[in-house]
Amino acid sequence: MATLGSLAWLRAFDRDDMRAFAEELQETLIIAMADNDAAPIREVVRAWRVTASQLEDPVRRAVLTGRFDPLSYVDAGSSRGE
């Protein structure tokens, strides 16, 4: 991972996530080149960086990657007191 340089944020992802990132980026590059617009590339990279930053926190990683158990959650209700 030392060779990632400015892409070191990718270290938060496992092999499957890295593959998904590469595939999404490749698709986005094709679209961006066809439209002559780099905005889609910036958006994809931004979204993946946000996800990577969330995965850096152990608690957030556990919530995001853990098994969903409906019994672990309760209805927060309405902010209007309903």
C-alpha distance (Angstrom), angle and dihedral (degrees) to the residues before:
residue distance angle dihedral
M1 . . .
A2 3.80 . .
T3 3.79 88.6 .
L4 3.82 92.9 61.5
G5 3.82 93.5 86.9
S6 3.79 108.9 172.5
L7 3.80 89.0 7.4
A8 3.81 92.4 61.5
W9 3.81 89.0 117.9
L10 3.82 86.2 76.0
R11 3.82 89.0 74.1
A12 3.82 88.2 84.7
F13 3.80 90.0 71.6
D14 3.77 130.6 79.6
R15 3.81 122.8 -132.8
D16 3.83 94.1 -87.6
D17 3.80 92.0 50.5
M18 3.81 90.8 47.9
R19 3.79 89.5 52.3
A20 3.82 90.5 49.5
F21 3.81 90.1 49.1
A22 3.81 91.9 50.5
E23 3.80 91.9 48.4
E24 3.80 93.5 48.0
L25 3.78 91.8 46.0
Q26 3.81 91.6 49.7
E27 3.81 91.4 51.6
T28 3.78 90.6 46.8
L29 3.81 92.3 49.1
I30 3.80 89.8 55.3
I31 3.81 91.3 50.5
A32 3.80 92.9 44.8
M33 3.78 92.3 50.1
A34 3.81 91.9 47.6
D35 3.81 91.1 50.4
N36 3.81 94.6 36.9
D37 3.81 87.6 -129.5
A38 3.81 125.6 122.8
A39 3.83 94.0 -167.2
P40 3.82 94.4 95.0
I41 3.82 90.1 53.9
R42 3.79 91.7 51.1
E43 3.81 90.9 49.2
V44 3.81 94.5 49.9
V45 3.80 92.7 47.9
R46 3.82 91.2 45.6
A47 3.82 91.8 51.7
W48 3.80 92.7 49.0
R49 3.82 91.3 46.8
V50 3.81 90.5 52.5
T51 3.79 89.7 51.0
A52 3.81 90.9 47.6
S53 3.79 91.1 51.8
Q54 3.81 90.1 52.3
L55 3.80 91.1 50.2
E56 3.81 91.1 53.5
D57 3.82 89.2 71.1
P58 3.84 109.4 78.1
V59 3.83 94.6 -144.6
R60 3.79 93.6 48.8
R61 3.82 90.5 45.0
A62 3.81 89.7 54.0
V63 3.80 91.8 49.9
L64 3.80 94.8 44.6
T65 3.79 97.5 44.0
G66 3.79 101.2 29.2
R67 3.77 127.8 101.4
F68 3.80 113.7 -84.7
D69 3.79 112.8 -118.6
P70 3.82 113.3 179.9
L71 3.80 89.9 -156.3
S72 3.82 89.0 65.5
Y73 3.80 91.7 64.4
V74 3.79 134.9 64.3
D75 3.78 132.1 -164.3
A76 3.80 108.2 -94.4
G77 3.79 91.6 -154.9
S78 3.76 126.5 -146.4
S79 3.78 124.0 -44.3
R80 3.82 86.1 -132.6
G81 3.79 92.0 67.8
E82 3.80 95.8 -103.9
